Amino acid sequence: MLTRWIAQAEGSGPQRREARDRALDVLDHADRLAAAARLSPLIGTDRLLPSGYQARLRHLATALDGTSGHPAKIQPRTRDRG
């Protein structure tokens, strides 16, 4: 079902926005459930869940910035560049 909503969201037509919103709601809910069950470390590489995306962004920031990956260390440097 989720893959169908994602396919509809990537397409065109009137159902696009509704399918996108529905898919994002399901993914956000799944992410919250995983966090509540303390599974976040296990799903950090998931390509669909928001926490997996955030983990990949932190990893990328660490690689580009040379920091330990801690957001407090990454964020000030990002602000200084803007």
All heavy atoms as an XYZ file, in Angstrom:
632
protein
N       0.818     -1.177      0.000
C       0.000      0.000      0.000
C       0.870      1.253      0.000
O       0.620      2.173     -0.763
C      -0.928     -0.046      1.224
C      -1.940      1.040      1.233
S      -3.137      0.909     -0.074
C      -4.548      0.381      0.793
N       1.880      1.280      0.850
C       2.768      2.443      0.938
C       3.487      2.682     -0.383
O       3.600      3.821     -0.829
C       3.776      2.273      2.077
C       4.745      3.423      2.303
C       4.005      4.709      2.628
C       5.717      3.075      3.422
N       3.941      1.614     -1.019
C       4.642      1.782     -2.294
C       3.708      2.349     -3.369
O       4.146      3.123     -4.219
C       5.267      0.460     -2.786
O       4.249     -0.546     -2.843
C       6.386      0.013     -1.871
N       2.442      2.006     -3.305
C       1.483      2.566     -4.267
C       1.310      4.068     -4.022
O       1.277      4.855     -4.955
C       0.143      1.854     -4.158
C      -0.857      2.385     -5.176
C      -2.129      1.616     -5.224
N      -2.495      1.079     -3.924
C      -3.693      0.629     -3.646
N      -4.641      0.643     -4.551
N      -3.975      0.145     -2.452
N       1.215      4.473     -2.753
C       1.090      5.898     -2.429
C       2.332      6.658     -2.876
O       2.241      7.771     -3.369
C       0.853      6.105     -0.953
C      -0.469      5.590     -0.456
C      -1.594      5.358     -1.194
C      -0.778      5.238      0.879
N      -2.589      4.884     -0.390
C      -2.123      4.792      0.896
C      -0.063      5.234      2.066
C      -2.755      4.373      2.056
C      -0.695      4.826      3.231
C      -2.026      4.401      3.215
N       3.492      6.060     -2.670
C       4.740      6.716     -3.101
C       4.749      6.862     -4.618
O       5.120      7.914     -5.138
C       5.968      5.939     -2.586
C       6.060      6.060     -1.056
C       7.245      6.438     -3.245
C       7.104      5.171     -0.414
N       4.347      5.822     -5.327
C       4.293      5.898     -6.788
C       3.313      6.971     -7.243
O       3.597      7.742     -8.163
C       3.905      4.536     -7.368
N       2.155      7.060     -6.581
C       1.179      8.098     -6.918
C       1.728      9.487     -6.610
O       1.493     10.439     -7.355
C      -0.129      7.881     -6.156
C      -0.928      6.703     -6.642
C      -2.139      6.436     -5.768
O      -2.271      6.953     -4.666
N      -3.040      5.598     -6.280
N       2.455      9.602     -5.518
C       3.022     10.894     -5.124
C       4.082     11.357     -6.115
O       4.277     12.551     -6.301
C       3.623     10.799     -3.717
N       4.766     10.425     -6.744
C       5.798     10.768     -7.721
C       5.200     11.069     -9.089
O       5.866     11.651     -9.937
C       6.811      9.625     -7.836
C       7.657      9.453     -6.605
C       8.556      8.235     -6.674
O       8.312      7.336     -7.508
O       9.505      8.175     -5.875
N       3.962     10.679     -9.288
C       3.320     10.892    -10.574
C       2.708     12.277    -10.684
O       3.136     13.230    -10.033
N       1.713     12.364    -11.529
C       1.007     13.632    -11.686
C      -0.481     13.359    -11.513
O      -0.919     12.224    -11.510
C       1.295     14.228    -13.065
O       0.861     13.336    -14.074
N      -1.211     14.409    -11.361
C      -2.654     14.254    -11.223
C      -3.143     14.729     -9.874
O      -2.355     15.086     -8.990
N      -4.448     14.717     -9.711
C      -5.048     15.272     -8.496
C      -4.742     14.472     -7.225
O      -4.749     15.019     -6.134
C      -6.542     15.266     -8.805
C      -6.715     14.230     -9.862
C      -5.433     14.230    -10.650
N      -4.469     13.187     -7.369
C      -4.208     12.353     -6.189
C      -2.776     12.493     -5.684
O      -2.426     11.960     -4.641
C      -4.524     10.886     -6.478
C      -3.524     10.159     -7.341
C      -3.696     10.395     -8.837
O      -4.485     11.210     -9.271
N      -2.935      9.675     -9.634
N      -1.930     13.209     -6.395
C      -0.511     13.311     -6.051
C      -0.293     13.857     -4.642
O       0.419     13.268     -3.845
C       0.197     14.189     -7.075
C       1.665     14.343     -6.807
C       2.313     15.216     -7.834
N       3.736     15.281     -7.542
C       4.576     16.029     -8.186
N       4.163     16.798     -9.165
N       5.845     16.036     -7.859
N      -0.887     14.987     -4.342
C      -0.678     15.623     -3.030
C      -1.233     14.758     -1.895
O      -0.596     14.581     -0.866
C      -1.308     17.006     -3.005
C      -1.189     17.666     -1.659
C      -1.789     19.031     -1.631
N      -0.788     19.896     -1.045
C      -0.617     21.145     -1.331
N      -1.377     21.732     -2.203
N       0.314     21.838     -0.744
N      -2.417     14.211     -2.094
C      -3.027     13.364     -1.067
C      -2.180     12.116     -0.808
O      -1.963     11.728      0.339
C      -4.437     12.961     -1.492
C      -5.170     12.146     -0.455
C      -6.552     11.739     -0.926
O      -7.204     12.541     -1.627
O      -6.967     10.615     -0.594
N      -1.688     11.500     -1.869
C      -0.841     10.313     -1.727
C       0.456     10.659     -1.011
O       0.923      9.905     -0.152
C      -0.548      9.703     -3.098
N       1.040     11.796     -1.338
C       2.288     12.232     -0.685
C       2.053     12.454      0.806
O       2.821     11.973      1.641
C       2.792     13.519     -1.332
C       4.061     14.041     -0.719
C       4.441     15.403     -1.333
N       5.624     15.943     -0.740
C       5.652     16.631      0.396
N       4.545     16.871      1.051
N       6.785     17.092      0.877
N       0.996     13.171      1.139
C       0.684     13.438      2.546
C       0.422     12.153      3.313
O       0.889     11.979      4.440
C      -0.518     14.373      2.664
C      -0.225     15.788      2.194
O       0.976     16.144      2.061
O      -1.191     16.537      1.948
N      -0.312     11.234      2.692
C      -0.620      9.963      3.339
C       0.650      9.151      3.574
O       0.863      8.599      4.657
C      -1.597      9.180      2.462
C      -2.331      8.109      3.196
C      -3.399      7.438      2.353
N      -4.081      8.357      1.463
C      -4.418      8.067      0.199
N      -4.151      6.894     -0.321
N      -5.033      8.935     -0.551
N       1.513      9.085      2.581
C       2.765      8.331      2.716
C       3.655      8.943      3.795
O       4.222      8.218      4.626
C       3.500      8.280      1.388
N       3.772     10.259      3.807
C       4.596     10.918      4.823
C       4.027     10.716      6.217
O       4.787     10.525      7.184
C       4.748     12.409      4.516
C       5.615     12.731      3.307
C       5.584     14.225      3.013
C       7.040     12.253      3.513
N       2.705     10.748      6.354
C       2.080     10.507      7.654
C       2.398      9.103      8.166
O       2.726      8.912      9.341
C       0.565     10.688      7.580
C       0.140     12.141      7.493
O       0.977     13.034      7.791
O      -1.025     12.387      7.127
N       2.317      8.120      7.272
C       2.615      6.731      7.657
C       4.077      6.594      8.067
O       4.402      5.968      9.078
C       2.259      5.757      6.507
C       2.844      4.373      6.758
C       0.761      5.682      6.329
N       4.973      7.198      7.301
C       6.402      7.110      7.616
C       6.736      7.823      8.923
O       7.522      7.307      9.727
C       7.234      7.671      6.461
C       7.191      6.839      5.178
C       7.840      7.593      4.030
C       7.846      5.484      5.394
N       6.140      8.987      9.150
C       6.358      9.695     10.416
C       5.847      8.880     11.600
O       6.507      8.794     12.641
C       5.670     11.066     10.401
C       6.405     12.077      9.563
O       7.630     11.914      9.334
O       5.762     13.050      9.121
N       4.681      8.272     11.426
C       4.112      7.455     12.500
C       5.001      6.239     12.782
O       5.268      5.910     13.939
C       2.694      7.019     12.132
C       1.984      6.296     13.215
N       1.613      6.897     14.402
C       1.600      5.004     13.316
C       1.019      6.011     15.169
N       1.001      4.846     14.536
N       5.469      5.593     11.736
C       6.361      4.439     11.901
C       7.651      4.852     12.608
O       8.165      4.124     13.467
C       6.675      3.814     10.551
N       8.154      6.019     12.271
C       9.376      6.526     12.903
C       9.152      6.768     14.399
O       9.986      6.420     15.227
C       9.802      7.811     12.207
C      11.292      8.006     12.155
O      12.041      7.018     12.308
O      11.721      9.151     11.942
N       8.008      7.369     14.741
C       7.694      7.620     16.158
C       7.527      6.309     16.928
O       7.978      6.190     18.068
C       6.445      8.488     16.284
C       6.678      9.949     15.905
C       5.508     10.837     16.302
N       4.236     10.391     15.758
C       3.753     10.718     14.566
N       4.450     11.493     13.764
N       2.573     10.262     14.172
N       6.869      5.335     16.309
C       6.709      4.034     16.956
C       8.063      3.370     17.203
O       8.302      2.797     18.272
C       5.830      3.111     16.106
C       4.348      3.424     16.079
C       3.642      2.516     15.068
C       3.733      3.263     17.456
N       8.940      3.449     16.223
C      10.274      2.861     16.368
C      11.049      3.570     17.484
O      11.736      2.916     18.274
C      11.038      2.948     15.060
N      10.933      4.886     17.565
C      11.619      5.637     18.623
C      11.055      5.260     19.990
O      11.813      5.075     20.955
C      11.489      7.136     18.378
N       9.737      5.122     20.084
C       9.107      4.753     21.354
C       9.542      3.354     21.796
O       9.662      3.084     22.986
C       7.589      4.820     21.231
N       9.781      2.480     20.837
C      10.225      1.116     21.140
C      11.742      1.030     21.262
O      12.299     -0.050     21.395
C       9.738      0.156     20.062
N      12.389      2.194     21.201
C      13.849      2.291     21.294
C      14.565      1.487     20.215
O      15.581      0.849     20.446
C      14.315      1.892     22.684
C      13.768      2.817     23.735
C      14.281      2.542     25.078
N      13.684      3.520     25.980
C      13.596      3.364     27.264
N      14.073      2.291     27.823
N      13.035      4.288     28.005
N      14.018      1.554     19.014
C      14.601      0.863     17.880
C      15.368      1.804     16.960
O      15.883      1.378     15.926
C      13.506      0.151     17.069
C      12.750     -0.957     17.784
C      11.606     -1.463     16.923
C      13.695     -2.089     18.148
N      15.421      3.075     17.311
C      16.064      4.069     16.443
C      17.465      3.679     15.992
O      17.800      3.855     14.818
C      16.077      5.442     17.116
O      14.757      5.902     17.270
N      18.318      3.146     16.881
C      19.659      2.762     16.408
C      19.624      1.671     15.329
O      20.498      1.620     14.470
C      20.356      2.243     17.666
C      19.627      2.872     18.797
C      18.198      2.994     18.329
N      18.600      0.860     15.354
C      18.505     -0.235     14.381
C      17.951      0.212     13.033
O      18.163     -0.459     12.025
C      17.620     -1.357     14.938
C      18.111     -2.005     16.232
C      17.091     -3.006     16.739
C      19.453     -2.676     16.004
N      17.241      1.331     13.014
C      16.641      1.780     11.756
C      17.360      2.996     11.188
O      16.884      3.626     10.256
C      15.139      2.079     11.927
C      14.922      3.171     12.974
C      14.368      0.824     12.264
C      13.529      3.716     13.015
N      18.516      3.306     11.722
C      19.260      4.481     11.283
C      19.687      4.455      9.831
O      20.017      5.488      9.270
N      19.662      3.309      9.203
C      20.049      3.222      7.790
C      18.851      3.063      6.872
O      19.025      2.919      5.666
C      21.013      2.036      7.568
O      20.354      0.835      7.982
C      22.309      2.228      8.334
N      17.649      3.086      7.433
C      16.455      2.940      6.611
C      16.363      4.086      5.620
O      16.541      5.244      5.971
C      15.206      2.902      7.489
C      13.980      2.549      6.686
O      13.388      3.472      6.073
O      13.630      1.355      6.652
N      16.071      3.792      4.379
C      16.066      4.828      3.352
C      14.743      5.576      3.246
O      14.658      6.594      2.565
C      16.465      4.268      1.997
C      15.515      3.281      1.417
C      16.026      2.742      0.076
N      14.987      2.041     -0.625
C      14.101      2.614     -1.436
N      14.153      3.896     -1.648
N      13.176      1.896     -2.029
N      13.698      5.103      3.912
C      12.405      5.766      3.837
C      12.040      6.555      5.092
O      11.399      7.592      4.995
C      11.294      4.739      3.559
C      11.319      4.082      2.193
C      10.210      3.034      2.081
C      11.165      5.111      1.090
N      12.435      6.054      6.252
C      12.038      6.718      7.493
C      12.806      8.022      7.706
O      13.989      8.114      7.380
C      12.260      5.792      8.683
C      11.390      4.539      8.714
C      11.752      3.667      9.909
C       9.918      4.899      8.739
N      12.142      9.031      8.248
C      12.808     10.310      8.500
C      14.073     10.186      9.347
O      15.064     10.857      9.082
C      11.738     11.139      9.220
C      10.443     10.575      8.743
C      10.708      9.097      8.574
N      14.062      9.317     10.346
C      15.256      9.179     11.188
C      16.434      8.604     10.399
O      17.581      8.955     10.650
C      14.962      8.305     12.408
O      14.557      7.014     12.014
N      16.159      7.740      9.435
C      17.224      7.220      8.576
C      17.814      8.320      7.710
O      19.030      8.401      7.531
N      16.961      9.176      7.196
C      17.415     10.322      6.395
C      18.270     11.260      7.250
O      19.348     11.700      6.829
C      16.194     11.045      5.838
C      16.513     12.276      5.028
C      17.114     12.169      3.788
C      16.205     13.536      5.512
C      17.406     13.296      3.036
C      16.490     14.669      4.771
C      17.088     14.543      3.536
O      17.373     15.667      2.822
N      17.812     11.536      8.463
C      18.575     12.408      9.361
C      19.914     11.797      9.731
O      20.927     12.497      9.811
C      17.752     12.719     10.608
C      16.555     13.594     10.309
C      15.573     13.675     11.460
O      15.680     12.935     12.437
N      14.604     14.558     11.347
N      19.936     10.489      9.935
C      21.200      9.816     10.251
C      22.176      9.920      9.082
O      23.367     10.158      9.285
C      20.942      8.348     10.600
N      21.670      9.774      7.864
C      22.541      9.914      6.692
C      23.049     11.338      6.541
O      24.200     11.563      6.182
C      21.807      9.460      5.429
C      21.624      7.952      5.369
C      21.125      7.471      4.019
N      19.941      8.136      3.524
C      18.685      7.883      3.909
N      18.472      6.935      4.811
N      17.668      8.534      3.388
N      22.206     12.318      6.854
C      22.646     13.712      6.797
C      23.725     13.993      7.843
O      24.703     14.693      7.559
C      21.464     14.662      7.007
C      20.525     14.829      5.838
C      19.369     15.750      6.219
C      21.242     15.365      4.621
N      23.545     13.449      9.054
C      24.580     13.625     10.089
C      25.888     12.982      9.658
O      26.961     13.545      9.851
C      24.104     13.046     11.425
C      23.166     13.952     12.180
C      22.940     13.480     13.608
N      22.322     12.165     13.674
C      21.010     11.947     13.630
N      20.182     12.948     13.524
N      20.531     10.732     13.703
N      25.795     11.812      9.057
C      26.995     11.116      8.588
C      27.689     11.940      7.496
O      28.914     12.091      7.506
C      26.615      9.731      8.064
C      27.773      8.934      7.592
N      28.679      8.353      8.457
C      28.189      8.630      6.346
C      29.604      7.734      7.748
N      29.333      7.883      6.467
N      26.912     12.491      6.583
C      27.464     13.330      5.534
C      28.103     14.586      6.114
O      29.212     14.970      5.735
C      26.369     13.716      4.536
C      26.783     14.682      3.422
C      27.874     14.065      2.551
C      25.573     15.070      2.594
N      27.422     15.215      7.067
C      27.974     16.417      7.695
C      29.285     16.103      8.403
O      30.230     16.890      8.348
C      26.969     17.004      8.682
N      29.348     14.952      9.044
C      30.578     14.538      9.712
C      31.705     14.371      8.702
O      32.819     14.835      8.910
C      30.357     13.213     10.475
O      29.346     13.416     11.448
C      31.624     12.749     11.160
N      31.382     13.726      7.595
C      32.399     13.501      6.569
C      32.875     14.807      5.947
O      34.066     14.983      5.682
C      31.848     12.580      5.489
N      31.968     15.731      5.737
C      32.327     17.002      5.110
C      32.972     17.984      6.076
O      33.811     18.784      5.681
C      31.078     17.659      4.501
C      30.438     16.916      3.342
C      29.151     17.616      2.938
C      31.385     16.810      2.173
N      32.565     17.902      7.323
C      32.976     18.895      8.315
C      34.161     18.450      9.170
O      34.815     19.273      9.789
C      31.783     19.209      9.212
C      31.672     20.667      9.548
O      32.337     21.490      8.914
O      30.910     20.972     10.469
N      34.381     17.153      9.250
C      35.471     16.657     10.069
C      35.196     16.719     11.561
O      36.109     16.657     12.367
N      33.899     16.833     11.947
C      33.551     16.855     13.370
C      33.198     15.452     13.817
O      33.143     14.524     13.026
C      32.364     17.797     13.640
O      31.204     17.224     13.027
C      32.621     19.187     13.111
N      32.866     15.332     15.067
C      32.489     14.031     15.602
C      31.062     13.656     15.243
O      30.595     12.598     15.613
C      32.631     14.031     17.129
O      31.668     14.921     17.681
N      30.343     14.522     14.538
C      28.971     14.229     14.175
C      27.960     14.756     15.158
O      26.769     14.610     14.972
N      28.416     15.368     16.209
C      27.507     15.920     17.205
C      26.875     17.191     16.632
O      27.588     18.085     16.186
C      28.268     16.231     18.490
C      27.370     16.557     19.625
N      26.894     17.824     19.820
C      26.836     15.782     20.591
C      26.114     17.829     20.885
N      26.065     16.591     21.359
N      25.523     17.284     16.633
C      24.860     18.446     16.032
C      25.327     19.790     16.587
O      25.408     20.763     15.857
C      23.387     18.220     16.363
C      23.260     16.765     16.581
C      24.597     16.312     17.138
N      25.669     19.843     17.853
C      26.122     21.112     18.440
C      27.423     21.580     17.794
O      27.695     22.764     17.701
C      26.301     20.957     19.948
N      28.234     20.642     17.356
C      29.491     20.998     16.696
C      29.277     21.334     15.225
O      29.987     22.139     14.658
C      30.493     19.850     16.825
C      30.950     19.628     18.243
C      31.940     18.505     18.309
C      32.382     18.279     19.744
N      33.320     17.171     19.857
N      28.286     20.704     14.607
C      28.039     20.930     13.195
C      27.274     22.225     12.965
O      27.618     23.011     12.105
C      27.245     19.743     12.592
C      28.098     18.484     12.640
C      26.802     20.034     11.165
C      27.345     17.225     12.314
N      26.264     22.472     13.761
C      25.370     23.600     13.539
C      26.067     24.960     13.540
O      25.834     25.748     12.623
C      24.247     23.561     14.560
C      23.083     24.433     14.191
C      21.910     24.214     15.119
O      22.049     23.618     16.169
N      20.758     24.690     14.720
N      26.921     25.296     14.517
C      27.549     26.621     14.474
C      28.376     26.852     13.214
O      28.362     27.938     12.659
C      28.430     26.635     15.715
C      27.808     25.659     16.633
C      27.239     24.588     15.723
N      29.070     25.845     12.745
C      29.866     26.003     11.539
C      28.969     26.233     10.329
O      29.293     26.990      9.436
C      30.716     24.760     11.302
C      31.849     24.650     12.289
C      32.725     23.499     11.939
N      33.766     23.363     12.916
C      34.746     22.502     12.828
N      34.814     21.684     11.807
N      35.670     22.432     13.749
N      27.815     25.588     10.303
C      26.868     25.775      9.211
C      26.342     27.207      9.216
O      26.249     27.844      8.185
C      25.690     24.795      9.341
O      26.217     23.470      9.400
C      24.743     24.893      8.157
N      26.021     27.721     10.390
C      25.526     29.097     10.494
C      26.578     30.092     10.061
O      26.275     31.082      9.429
C      25.114     29.390     11.941
C      23.713     28.969     12.230
C      23.263     29.567     13.535
N      22.731     28.484     14.337
C      23.019     28.256     15.579
N      23.816     29.030     16.232
N      22.490     27.247     16.216
N      27.850     29.855     10.409
C      28.914     30.786     10.054
C      29.081     30.909      8.552
O      29.510     31.943      8.047
C      30.256     30.345     10.677
C      30.249     30.478     12.190
O      29.359     31.195     12.712
O      31.102     29.859     12.834
N      28.753     29.864      7.820
C      28.945     29.860      6.373
C      27.798     30.561      5.635
O      27.922     30.868      4.484
C      29.045     28.429      5.856
C      30.301     27.766      6.330
C      30.378     26.360      5.794
N      31.505     25.701      6.411
C      31.531     24.431      6.745
N      30.496     23.681      6.504
N      32.583     23.905      7.301
N      26.663     30.710      6.313
C      25.482     31.245      5.647
C      25.480     32.699      5.661
O      25.065     33.511      4.983
